[in-house]
């Protein structure tokens, strides 16, 4: 008998996290602007840090429009 798996997900659990988004860099060629997203547990434990800097000009444009 062949078992067909419906998905690659082994487990799903809902947890409470705090998401913090910030902009870093001074906008120069040496130090371009980039976004950092960090995830923390309520007790302050950092779970992850994700940095995006593929197109710093879009971050500046987005900031200017807000």
C-alpha distances in whole Angstrom, upper triangle without the diagonal:
4,7,10,13,16,19,20,22,21,24,27,30,34,37,40,42,45,45,48,49,52,54,55,57,61,60,62,60,60,59,57,56,52,50,48,46,45,43,44,43,46,47,48,45,45,41,41,44,43,46,46,49,48,51,53,56,53,53,57,57,55,57,60,59,58
4,6,10,13,15,16,19,19,22,25,28,31,34,38,39,42,42,45,46,49,50,52,54,57,57,58,57,57,55,53,52,48,46,45,42,42,40,41,41,44,45,46,43,42,38,38,40,40,42,43,45,44,47,50,52,49,50,54,54,51,54,57,55,55
4,6,10,12,13,15,15,18,21,24,28,31,34,35,39,38,42,43,46,47,49,51,55,54,56,54,54,53,51,49,46,43,42,39,39,37,38,37,40,42,42,39,38,35,35,37,37,39,40,43,42,45,47,49,47,47,51,51,49,51,54,53,52
4,6,9,11,13,14,17,19,23,26,29,33,34,37,36,39,40,43,45,46,49,52,51,53,52,52,50,48,47,43,41,39,37,37,35,36,36,39,40,41,38,37,33,33,35,34,37,37,40,39,41,44,46,44,44,48,48,45,48,51,49,49
4,6,7,10,10,13,16,19,22,25,29,30,33,33,36,36,39,41,43,45,49,48,50,49,49,47,45,43,40,37,36,33,33,31,32,32,35,37,37,34,33,29,29,32,31,34,34,37,36,39,41,43,41,41,45,45,42,45,48,46,45
4,7,9,10,13,14,18,21,24,27,28,31,31,34,34,38,39,41,44,47,46,48,47,48,46,43,42,38,36,34,31,31,29,31,31,33,36,36,34,32,29,28,31,29,32,32,35,34,37,39,41,39,39,42,42,40,42,45,44,43
4,5,8,11,12,16,18,21,24,25,28,27,30,31,34,36,38,40,44,43,45,44,44,42,40,38,34,32,31,28,28,26,28,28,30,33,33,30,29,25,25,27,26,29,29,32,31,33,36,38,35,35,39,39,37,39,42,41,40
4,6,9,11,15,18,20,23,24,26,26,29,29,32,34,35,38,41,41,43,42,42,40,38,36,32,30,28,26,26,24,26,26,29,31,30,28,26,22,22,24,23,26,27,30,29,32,34,37,34,34,38,38,36,38,41,40,39
4,6,7,11,14,16,20,20,23,23,26,27,31,33,34,37,40,40,42,42,41,39,37,35,32,29,27,24,24,21,23,23,25,27,27,25,24,20,20,23,22,25,26,29,29,32,34,36,34,33,37,37,35,37,40,39,38
4,7,10,14,16,20,21,24,24,27,29,32,34,36,39,42,42,44,44,43,41,39,37,34,31,29,26,24,22,23,22,25,26,27,24,24,20,21,24,24,27,28,32,32,35,36,39,37,36,40,40,37,39,43,42,40
4,7,10,13,16,18,21,22,25,27,30,33,35,38,41,41,44,43,43,40,39,37,33,30,27,24,23,20,20,19,22,23,24,22,21,18,19,22,23,26,28,31,32,34,36,38,36,35,38,39,36,38,41,40,38
4,7,10,13,15,18,19,23,24,28,31,33,36,39,40,42,42,42,39,37,35,31,28,25,22,21,18,18,17,19,22,22,21,20,17,18,21,21,25,26,30,30,33,34,36,34,33,36,37,34,35,38,37,35
4,6,10,12,16,17,21,23,27,30,32,35,39,39,42,42,41,38,37,34,31,27,25,21,19,16,16,14,16,18,20,18,18,15,17,20,21,25,26,30,31,33,34,37,34,32,36,37,33,34,38,37,35
4,7,10,13,15,18,21,25,28,30,34,37,37,40,41,40,37,36,33,29,26,23,19,18,14,14,12,14,17,18,17,17,15,16,19,20,24,25,29,30,32,33,35,32,31,34,35,31,32,35,34,32
4,6,10,12,16,19,22,26,28,31,35,36,38,39,39,35,34,31,28,24,21,18,15,12,11,9,10,13,14,13,14,12,14,17,19,22,24,28,30,31,32,34,32,29,33,34,30,31,34,33,31
4,7,10,13,16,20,23,26,29,32,34,37,38,37,33,32,29,26,22,20,16,14,10,9,7,7,11,12,12,13,12,14,16,18,21,23,27,29,30,30,33,30,28,31,32,28,28,32,31,28
4,6,10,13,16,20,22,26,29,30,33,34,33,30,28,26,22,19,16,12,10,6,6,5,6,10,10,10,9,9,11,13,15,18,20,24,26,27,27,29,27,24,27,29,25,25,29,29,26
4,7,10,13,17,19,23,26,27,30,31,31,27,26,23,20,16,14,10,8,6,5,6,7,10,9,10,9,10,11,12,14,16,18,22,24,25,24,27,25,22,25,26,23,22,26,26,23
4,7,10,14,16,20,23,24,27,28,28,24,23,20,17,13,10,7,6,5,7,9,10,13,11,12,10,10,10,10,11,13,15,18,21,22,21,23,21,18,21,22,19,19,23,23,20
4,7,10,13,16,19,21,24,25,25,21,20,17,14,10,8,6,5,6,8,11,12,14,12,13,10,11,10,9,10,12,14,16,19,20,19,21,19,16,18,20,17,16,20,21,18
4,7,10,14,16,17,21,22,22,18,17,13,11,7,6,4,6,9,11,15,16,18,15,16,13,14,12,10,9,10,11,13,16,16,15,17,15,12,15,17,14,13,17,17,15
4,7,10,13,14,17,19,19,15,14,10,8,6,5,7,9,12,14,17,18,20,17,18,15,16,14,11,11,10,11,12,15,15,13,15,15,11,13,15,13,12,15,17,15
4,7,9,10,14,16,16,12,10,7,6,5,6,9,11,15,17,21,22,23,20,21,18,19,16,13,12,10,10,10,13,13,10,12,12,8,10,13,11,10,13,15,14
4,7,9,11,13,13,9,8,6,5,6,7,11,13,16,18,22,24,24,21,21,18,19,17,13,12,10,10,10,13,13,10,13,14,10,11,15,14,13,15,18,17
4,6,8,10,9,5,5,4,6,9,10,14,16,20,22,26,27,28,24,24,21,23,20,16,15,12,12,10,14,13,10,12,14,11,11,15,15,14,16,19,19
4,6,9,9,6,6,6,9,12,14,17,20,23,25,29,30,31,27,28,25,26,23,20,19,15,15,13,16,14,11,12,15,12,11,15,16,14,15,18,19
4,7,8,6,4,5,9,12,15,18,21,25,27,31,32,33,29,30,27,28,24,21,19,15,14,11,14,12,8,9,12,10,9,12,14,12,13,17,18
4,5,5,5,8,11,15,17,21,23,27,30,33,35,36,32,32,29,30,27,23,21,17,16,13,15,13,10,11,14,13,12,15,17,16,17,20,21
4,6,6,9,12,16,18,22,24,28,31,34,36,37,33,33,30,30,27,23,21,17,16,12,14,12,10,11,15,15,14,17,19,18,19,22,24
4,6,10,12,16,18,21,23,27,29,33,35,35,32,31,28,29,26,22,20,17,16,13,15,15,12,14,17,17,16,19,21,20,21,25,26
4,7,9,12,14,18,20,24,26,30,32,32,28,28,25,26,23,19,18,14,14,11,13,13,10,13,16,14,14,17,18,17,19,22,23
4,6,10,13,16,19,23,25,29,31,32,28,28,24,25,22,18,16,12,11,8,10,9,7,9,12,10,10,14,15,14,16,19,20
4,7,10,14,16,20,23,27,28,29,26,26,22,23,20,16,14,11,9,7,10,9,5,8,10,7,8,11,12,11,13,16,17
4,7,10,13,17,20,23,25,27,23,23,19,20,16,13,11,7,6,5,8,8,6,9,10,7,9,12,12,12,15,17,17
4,7,10,13,17,20,22,24,20,20,17,17,14,10,8,6,5,7,10,10,8,11,11,8,10,13,12,11,15,16,16
4,6,10,13,17,19,20,17,17,13,13,10,7,6,4,6,9,12,13,12,15,14,11,14,17,15,15,18,19,18
4,7,10,14,16,18,15,14,11,11,8,6,5,6,8,12,14,16,15,18,16,13,16,18,16,16,20,20,19
4,7,10,13,14,11,11,7,8,6,4,6,9,11,15,17,19,18,21,20,17,20,22,20,19,23,24,22
4,7,10,12,9,9,6,5,5,7,9,12,14,18,20,22,22,25,23,20,23,25,22,22,26,26,24
4,6,8,6,5,4,5,7,9,12,15,18,21,24,26,25,28,26,23,26,28,25,24,28,29,26
4,5,5,5,6,7,10,13,15,19,21,25,27,29,28,31,30,27,29,31,28,28,31,32,29
4,5,7,9,11,14,16,18,21,24,27,30,31,30,33,31,28,31,32,29,28,32,32,29
4,6,9,11,14,16,20,22,26,29,32,33,32,35,33,30,32,35,32,30,34,34,31
4,6,9,12,13,17,19,22,25,28,30,29,32,30,27,29,32,29,28,31,32,29
4,6,9,12,15,18,21,24,27,29,28,32,30,27,30,32,30,29,33,33,31
4,6,8,11,14,18,21,24,26,25,28,27,24,27,29,27,26,30,31,28
4,7,10,14,17,20,23,25,25,28,27,24,27,29,27,27,30,31,29
4,7,10,13,17,19,21,21,25,23,21,24,26,24,24,28,28,27
4,7,10,13,16,18,18,21,20,18,21,23,21,21,25,26,24
4,7,10,12,15,15,18,17,15,18,21,19,19,23,24,23
4,7,9,12,11,15,14,12,16,18,17,17,20,22,21
4,6,8,9,12,11,10,13,15,14,15,18,19,19
4,6,6,9,10,9,11,14,14,15,17,19,19
4,6,9,9,10,13,14,14,16,18,19,20
4,5,6,7,9,10,11,13,15,16,18
4,5,5,7,9,10,11,13,15,16
4,5,5,6,9,10,11,12,15
4,5,5,6,8,10,11,12
4,5,5,6,9,10,11
4,5,5,6,9,10
4,5,5,6,9
4,5,5,6
4,6,5
4,6
4
